Amino acid sequence: MERGQLVPDELVRAAIAERITPPVAREGYVLDGYPRNADQAADTEVMGGPPRAVVHLWVPDEEAVRRLAGRRYCPEGHVYHVDDAPSRFGMRCELDGSRLVVRPDDREEVVRDRLALYHRRIDPLLQRYAREGLLVEVNATGDPDDVAARILEQSGLTDR
């Protein structure tokens, strides 16, 4: 992760298997950021059944870079963002006074490499879900409440 690479499939597969295999997920399940490629999708479908819908939250790459590369953390895990939620004390945590840092995987060049890898892996899978009529593309820019409303409206899902 520090080099900007994804967690190995075996680790993620094991963690997901615990949560989506019946009877745990008898009513269904929601995955965030997974599957990211055809092999992961096939494994997931074997474990938990085929998806009823695939909601793809997208933002332009430059917005993703801005969001990720702008994050700052203190050693206690308090999170800030240089644009969206800056500390009133510059590069110091408002809660404990410690120095804010950039995680290695949030450096701009690492974020850009991760995005390129993401597109290489996810684009073919998204095309497959689109062909199967499962894909719902939702613009995830803007206010989080607006994004949530778009998800519910465009996907036909409810917030029950």
C-alpha positions in Angstrom: 0.0 0.0 0.0 2.8 2.4 0.8 4.1 2.0 -2.8 0.5 2.8 -4.0 -0.2 -0.8 -5.0 -3.4 -2.6 -4.3 -3.8 -5.1 -1.5 -3.2 -8.6 -2.9 -6.3 -10.4 -4.2 -5.9 -13.3 -1.8 -6.2 -11.1 1.3 -9.2 -9.2 0.0 -10.9 -12.4 -1.2 -10.5 -14.0 2.2 -12.0 -10.9 4.0 -14.9 -10.7 1.6 -15.7 -14.4 1.7 -16.4 -14.0 5.4 -19.0 -11.3 4.8 -20.9 -12.3 1.6 -21.2 -16.1 1.8 -24.6 -17.3 2.9 -26.1 -17.3 5.5 -24.3 -14.1 6.5 -25.4 -12.1 3.4 -28.7 -13.9 2.8 -30.5 -10.6 2.1 -27.7 -9.3 -0.2 -24.6 -7.2 0.3 -22.8 -4.0 -0.8 -19.2 -3.9 -1.8 -17.2 -0.7 -2.0 -14.3 -0.7 -4.4 -14.4 -4.3 -5.2 -14.3 -6.3 -7.5 -11.8 -4.4 -9.6 -11.2 -7.0 -12.3 -12.8 -10.0 -14.0 -11.1 -12.6 -11.8 -12.3 -10.9 -8.6 -15.8 -10.5 -10.1 -15.9 -14.2 -10.9 -14.8 -15.1 -7.4 -17.3 -12.8 -5.8 -20.1 -14.2 -7.9 -19.2 -17.8 -6.8 -19.2 -16.7 -3.1 -22.2 -14.5 -3.0 -24.1 -14.9 -6.2 -24.3 -12.5 -9.2 -24.8 -8.8 -8.6 -28.3 -7.3 -8.8 -26.8 -3.9 -9.7 -23.3 -2.3 -10.0 -23.2 1.3 -9.0 -20.0 3.0 -10.3 -19.3 6.3 -8.6 -17.0 8.3 -10.8 -15.2 11.5 -10.7 -12.8 13.0 -13.2 -9.3 11.9 -12.7 -8.1 15.4 -11.8 -10.7 15.6 -9.1 -9.6 12.2 -7.7 -6.0 13.4 -7.6 -7.0 16.6 -5.9 -9.1 14.7 -3.3 -6.5 12.0 -2.5 -3.3 14.1 -2.8 -4.8 16.8 -0.6 -5.3 14.6 2.5 -3.2 15.2 5.6 -3.0 13.1 8.7 -1.7 13.4 12.2 -0.1 10.3 14.0 -3.4 9.8 15.9 -5.3 9.4 12.7 -7.1 12.8 12.6 -7.8 13.6 8.9 -7.7 17.0 7.2 -7.7 18.1 3.5 -5.8 21.1 2.3 -8.8 22.5 0.3 -11.9 20.9 1.7 -11.2 20.6 5.5 -7.9 22.4 6.3 -6.6 22.6 9.8 -6.9 26.1 11.3 -3.3 25.6 12.5 -1.7 25.0 9.1 0.3 21.8 9.2 -0.6 21.1 12.8 -3.5 19.0 14.1 -6.3 21.0 15.7 -7.0 18.3 18.2 -3.5 17.3 19.5 -1.1 19.7 18.0 1.0 17.1 16.2 2.5 17.7 12.8 0.3 16.7 9.8 1.8 14.4 7.2 1.1 13.0 3.8 0.7 9.3 3.7 3.1 7.7 1.1 0.2 6.4 -0.9 -1.4 9.9 -1.1 1.6 11.5 -2.9 0.4 12.9 -6.2 2.7 10.7 -8.4 1.5 7.6 -6.5 -2.1 8.6 -6.8 -1.7 9.0 -10.6 -0.1 5.6 -10.9 -2.9 4.1 -8.8 -5.5 5.7 -11.1 -3.8 4.4 -14.2 -3.8 0.9 -12.7 -7.4 1.3 -11.6 -8.5 2.2 -15.2 -6.6 -0.7 -16.8 -8.3 -3.1 -14.4 -11.8 -1.7 -13.9 -12.7 -0.4 -17.4 -13.1 -3.9 -19.0 -15.2 -5.0 -16.0 -17.4 -1.9 -16.2 -17.9 -2.6 -19.9 -19.0 -6.2 -19.1 -21.5 -4.9 -16.4 -22.8 -2.4 -18.9 -23.4 -5.1 -21.6 -25.3 -7.1 -18.9 -27.5 -4.2 -18.1 -26.2 -4.0 -14.5 -24.2 -0.8 -14.6 -25.4 2.4 -13.1 -22.9 5.3 -13.6 -23.3 8.0 -10.9 -21.4 11.3 -10.9 -19.8 11.5 -7.5 -18.7 15.1 -7.6 -20.2 17.7 -5.4 -21.9 17.7 -2.0 -22.1 14.2 -0.4 -25.8 14.5 0.3 -26.4 15.3 -3.4 -24.3 12.3 -4.4 -26.3 10.1 -2.1 -29.5 11.3 -3.6 -28.2 10.7 -7.2 -27.2 7.1 -6.2 -30.7 6.4 -4.9 -32.4 8.1 -7.8 -30.3 6.6 -10.6 -29.9 3.1 -9.2 -33.5 2.5 -8.1 -32.1 1.4 -4.7 -33.7 2.6 -1.5 -32.1 3.7 1.7 -34.0 1.2 4.0 
